[in-house]
Amino acid sequence: MYKTIASSLFLHKKCSINGIGTLSMVPHSALIDFLTNRIQAPTFRIEFIPNSNEINLLSEFIEVSNFIKNKLENDGSVLLDGIGTFTKFSNGKLDFYPITIDPIFIPVINAEKTIREESVPDILKEDIQQTTVIEMDEYVNTNETTFERWKISAIVLFSISLLIIIIYITQRGINLFGNISGF
């Protein structure tokens, strides 16, 4: 009988029990232990919200909720296998004590950092073009060789022009006033 509540709770992560309240599975984050290189899987905890106004129209839950209410009135507590225990106190307060989910169902995973030396991450070039690191290195290196060629050609042209000026000056001499001599 209680298996319908457990299966609904674990399948849908929420189960409303008429006249009693709502059971829900609350997830918790995975835990990372850097010292031992292990990751603990995300866990769930069962929470109870008493007397919620949600009504579950399934006839199975109506019968189960009536049975739980009667057992709480007579015995004061009801154990739901695999979920937890409902306890009703003399002042009418209803409390729920969930079981902890067995860690055998949530194994710990070994996690080791992997460094891939041959991997090629993608990067954005000029904010619109996606390239790889290798392509970007080639692009930068070709621009550097183009820049080096330009420098060399500029130095060669400057040297040739300087040589021509020196030859001209040695053959004709320097005239400060700009007059042509030799006529």
C-alpha positions as a Markdown table, in Angstrom:
| # | Residue | x | y | z |
|---|---|---|---|---|
| 1 | Met | 0.0 | 0.0 | 0.0 |
| 2 | Tyr | 2.8 | 2.4 | 0.9 |
| 3 | Lys | 4.7 | 1.5 | -2.3 |
| 4 | Thr | 2.3 | 3.7 | -4.3 |
| 5 | Ile | 3.4 | 6.7 | -2.3 |
| 6 | Ala | 7.1 | 5.8 | -2.5 |
| 7 | Ser | 7.0 | 5.1 | -6.3 |
| 8 | Ser | 5.1 | 8.4 | -6.9 |
| 9 | Leu | 7.5 | 10.3 | -4.7 |
| 10 | Phe | 10.7 | 8.9 | -6.3 |
| 11 | Leu | 9.2 | 9.2 | -9.9 |
| 12 | His | 7.7 | 12.6 | -9.8 |
| 13 | Lys | 9.8 | 14.1 | -6.9 |
| 14 | Lys | 6.5 | 15.2 | -5.2 |
| 15 | Cys | 3.6 | 13.4 | -3.7 |
| 16 | Ser | 0.4 | 14.9 | -2.2 |
| 17 | Ile | -1.4 | 12.9 | 0.5 |
| 18 | Asn | -4.9 | 14.2 | 1.0 |
| 19 | Gly | -5.5 | 15.7 | 4.4 |
| 20 | Ile | -2.0 | 15.1 | 5.6 |
| 21 | Gly | 0.4 | 17.1 | 3.4 |
| 22 | Thr | 2.9 | 16.9 | 0.6 |
| 23 | Leu | 6.2 | 15.0 | 0.5 |
| 24 | Ser | 8.8 | 16.3 | -1.9 |
| 25 | Met | 12.3 | 15.4 | -2.9 |
| 26 | Val | 14.7 | 18.4 | -2.6 |
| 27 | Pro | 18.0 | 18.1 | -4.6 |
| 28 | His | 21.3 | 19.1 | -3.2 |
| 29 | Ser | 24.5 | 19.8 | -5.2 |
| 30 | Ala | 27.3 | 17.5 | -5.8 |
| 31 | Leu | 30.3 | 17.7 | -3.4 |
| 32 | Ile | 33.8 | 18.0 | -4.8 |
| 33 | Asp | 36.7 | 16.8 | -2.7 |
| 34 | Phe | 39.9 | 18.2 | -4.3 |
| 35 | Leu | 42.2 | 16.4 | -1.8 |
| 36 | Thr | 41.1 | 12.9 | -2.7 |
| 37 | Asn | 40.1 | 13.7 | -6.3 |
| 38 | Arg | 36.5 | 12.5 | -5.8 |
| 39 | Ile | 33.1 | 13.8 | -6.6 |
| 40 | Gln | 30.1 | 12.8 | -4.6 |
| 41 | Ala | 26.9 | 12.7 | -6.7 |
| 42 | Pro | 24.0 | 15.1 | -6.1 |
| 43 | Thr | 21.7 | 13.9 | -3.3 |
| 44 | Phe | 18.1 | 14.3 | -2.5 |
| 45 | Arg | 16.4 | 14.9 | 0.9 |
| 46 | Ile | 12.8 | 14.2 | 1.6 |
| 47 | Glu | 10.8 | 17.2 | 3.0 |
| 48 | Phe | 7.3 | 17.3 | 4.3 |
| 49 | Ile | 4.9 | 20.2 | 4.1 |
| 50 | Pro | 1.9 | 19.6 | 6.4 |
| 51 | Asn | -1.7 | 20.2 | 5.4 |
| 52 | Ser | -1.1 | 21.5 | 1.9 |
| 53 | Asn | -4.2 | 22.4 | -0.1 |
| 54 | Glu | -3.2 | 20.2 | -3.0 |
| 55 | Ile | -5.7 | 17.4 | -3.6 |
| 56 | Asn | -4.6 | 14.2 | -5.3 |
| 57 | Leu | -7.6 | 12.7 | -7.1 |
| 58 | Leu | -6.2 | 9.2 | -7.5 |
| 59 | Ser | -8.3 | 6.7 | -5.6 |
| 60 | Glu | -5.2 | 4.9 | -4.4 |
| 61 | Phe | -4.0 | 7.9 | -2.5 |
| 62 | Ile | -7.4 | 8.7 | -1.0 |
| 63 | Glu | -7.5 | 5.2 | 0.5 |
| 64 | Val | -3.9 | 5.4 | 1.6 |
| 65 | Ser | -4.3 | 8.8 | 3.1 |
| 66 | Asn | -7.5 | 7.7 | 5.0 |
| 67 | Phe | -5.6 | 4.6 | 6.3 |
| 68 | Ile | -2.6 | 6.8 | 7.4 |
| 69 | Lys | -4.9 | 9.3 | 9.2 |
| 70 | Asn | -6.7 | 6.4 | 11.0 |
| 71 | Lys | -3.4 | 4.8 | 12.0 |
| 72 | Leu | -2.0 | 8.2 | 13.2 |
| 73 | Glu | -5.2 | 8.7 | 15.4 |
| 74 | Asn | -4.9 | 5.2 | 16.9 |
| 75 | Asp | -1.1 | 4.5 | 17.1 |
| 76 | Gly | 0.4 | 8.0 | 16.9 |
| 77 | Ser | 2.9 | 7.1 | 14.3 |
| 78 | Val | 3.1 | 5.5 | 10.8 |
| 79 | Leu | 6.2 | 4.1 | 9.2 |
| 80 | Leu | 6.4 | 4.4 | 5.4 |
| 81 | Asp | 9.0 | 2.0 | 4.1 |
| 82 | Gly | 11.7 | 3.7 | 2.2 |
| 83 | Ile | 10.4 | 7.2 | 3.0 |
| 84 | Gly | 10.2 | 8.0 | 6.7 |
| 85 | Thr | 7.9 | 8.1 | 9.7 |
| 86 | Phe | 4.8 | 10.3 | 10.4 |
| 87 | Thr | 4.3 | 11.1 | 14.1 |
| 88 | Lys | 1.3 | 12.8 | 15.6 |
| 89 | Phe | 1.7 | 14.4 | 19.0 |
| 90 | Ser | -0.9 | 14.9 | 21.7 |
| 91 | Asn | -1.3 | 18.6 | 20.8 |
| 92 | Gly | -2.3 | 17.6 | 17.2 |
| 93 | Lys | 0.9 | 18.6 | 15.6 |
| 94 | Leu | 2.0 | 16.3 | 12.8 |
| 95 | Asp | 5.7 | 15.7 | 12.2 |
| 96 | Phe | 7.7 | 13.8 | 9.6 |
| 97 | Tyr | 11.1 | 12.2 | 10.1 |
| 98 | Pro | 12.6 | 11.2 | 6.7 |
| 99 | Ile | 15.1 | 8.4 | 6.2 |
| 100 | Thr | 18.4 | 9.2 | 4.8 |
| 101 | Ile | 18.8 | 7.8 | 1.3 |
| 102 | Asp | 21.4 | 5.0 | 1.3 |
| 103 | Pro | 24.7 | 6.2 | -0.2 |
| 104 | Ile | 25.0 | 2.9 | -2.0 |
| 105 | Phe | 22.5 | 4.2 | -4.5 |
| 106 | Ile | 24.6 | 7.3 | -5.1 |
| 107 | Pro | 28.2 | 6.2 | -5.8 |
| 108 | Val | 31.3 | 8.4 | -5.4 |
| 109 | Ile | 33.2 | 9.0 | -8.6 |
| 110 | Asn | 36.9 | 9.4 | -9.0 |
| 111 | Ala | 37.8 | 12.7 | -10.7 |
| 112 | Glu | 41.2 | 13.4 | -12.0 |
| 113 | Lys | 42.3 | 16.5 | -13.8 |
| 114 | Thr | 43.3 | 15.8 | -17.4 |
| 115 | Ile | 45.6 | 18.0 | -19.4 |
| 116 | Arg | 45.4 | 17.5 | -23.1 |
| 117 | Glu | 48.5 | 18.8 | -24.8 |
| 118 | Glu | 47.2 | 18.1 | -28.3 |
| 119 | Ser | 43.8 | 19.7 | -27.9 |
| 120 | Val | 43.0 | 22.8 | -29.9 |
| 121 | Pro | 40.6 | 25.2 | -28.2 |
| 122 | Asp | 38.4 | 27.5 | -30.3 |
| 123 | Ile | 38.9 | 31.3 | -30.0 |
| 124 | Leu | 37.1 | 34.3 | -31.6 |
| 125 | Lys | 39.1 | 36.4 | -34.0 |
| 126 | Glu | 37.8 | 40.0 | -34.7 |
| 127 | Asp | 34.6 | 39.2 | -32.6 |
| 128 | Ile | 32.9 | 37.3 | -35.4 |
| 129 | Gln | 35.2 | 34.6 | -36.8 |
| 130 | Gln | 35.8 | 31.5 | -34.9 |
| 131 | Thr | 39.3 | 30.0 | -35.3 |
| 132 | Thr | 41.6 | 27.6 | -33.5 |
| 133 | Val | 44.7 | 28.5 | -31.6 |
| 134 | Ile | 46.9 | 26.9 | -34.3 |
| 135 | Glu | 45.2 | 29.0 | -37.1 |
| 136 | Met | 45.7 | 32.1 | -35.1 |
| 137 | Asp | 49.4 | 31.4 | -34.5 |
| 138 | Glu | 49.8 | 30.9 | -38.3 |
| 139 | Tyr | 48.0 | 34.2 | -38.9 |
| 140 | Val | 50.2 | 36.1 | -36.5 |
| 141 | Asn | 53.4 | 34.5 | -37.8 |
| 142 | Thr | 52.6 | 35.4 | -41.4 |
| 143 | Asn | 51.9 | 39.0 | -40.4 |
| 144 | Glu | 55.2 | 39.1 | -38.6 |
| 145 | Thr | 57.1 | 37.8 | -41.7 |
| 146 | Thr | 55.3 | 40.3 | -43.9 |
| 147 | Phe | 56.3 | 43.1 | -41.5 |
| 148 | Glu | 59.9 | 41.8 | -41.5 |
| 149 | Arg | 60.0 | 41.8 | -45.3 |
| 150 | Trp | 58.7 | 45.4 | -45.4 |
| 151 | Lys | 61.4 | 46.5 | -42.9 |
| 152 | Ile | 64.1 | 44.8 | -45.0 |
| 153 | Ser | 62.9 | 46.3 | -48.3 |
| 154 | Ala | 62.7 | 49.8 | -46.7 |
| 155 | Ile | 66.2 | 49.6 | -45.4 |
| 156 | Val | 67.5 | 48.4 | -48.8 |
| 157 | Leu | 65.7 | 51.3 | -50.6 |
| 158 | Phe | 67.0 | 53.8 | -48.0 |
| 159 | Ser | 70.6 | 52.5 | -48.4 |
| 160 | Ile | 70.4 | 52.8 | -52.3 |
| 161 | Ser | 69.0 | 56.3 | -52.2 |
| 162 | Leu | 71.7 | 57.3 | -49.6 |
| 163 | Leu | 74.4 | 55.8 | -51.9 |
| 164 | Ile | 73.0 | 57.7 | -54.9 |
| 165 | Ile | 73.0 | 61.0 | -52.9 |
| 166 | Ile | 76.6 | 60.4 | -51.8 |
| 167 | Ile | 77.8 | 59.7 | -55.3 |
| 168 | Tyr | 76.0 | 62.8 | -56.7 |
| 169 | Ile | 77.5 | 65.0 | -54.0 |
| 170 | Thr | 81.1 | 63.7 | -54.6 |
| 171 | Gln | 80.8 | 64.2 | -58.3 |
| 172 | Arg | 79.1 | 67.6 | -58.4 |
| 173 | Gly | 79.9 | 69.1 | -55.0 |
| 174 | Ile | 77.7 | 71.0 | -52.7 |
| 175 | Asn | 76.2 | 74.4 | -53.8 |
| 176 | Leu | 74.5 | 76.1 | -50.8 |
| 177 | Phe | 72.8 | 78.8 | -52.9 |
| 178 | Gly | 71.3 | 76.4 | -55.5 |
| 179 | Asn | 73.1 | 78.0 | -58.4 |
| 180 | Ile | 74.3 | 75.7 | -61.1 |
| 181 | Ser | 78.1 | 75.9 | -61.4 |
| 182 | Gly | 80.2 | 75.1 | -64.4 |
| 183 | Phe | 78.6 | 77.3 | -67.1 |
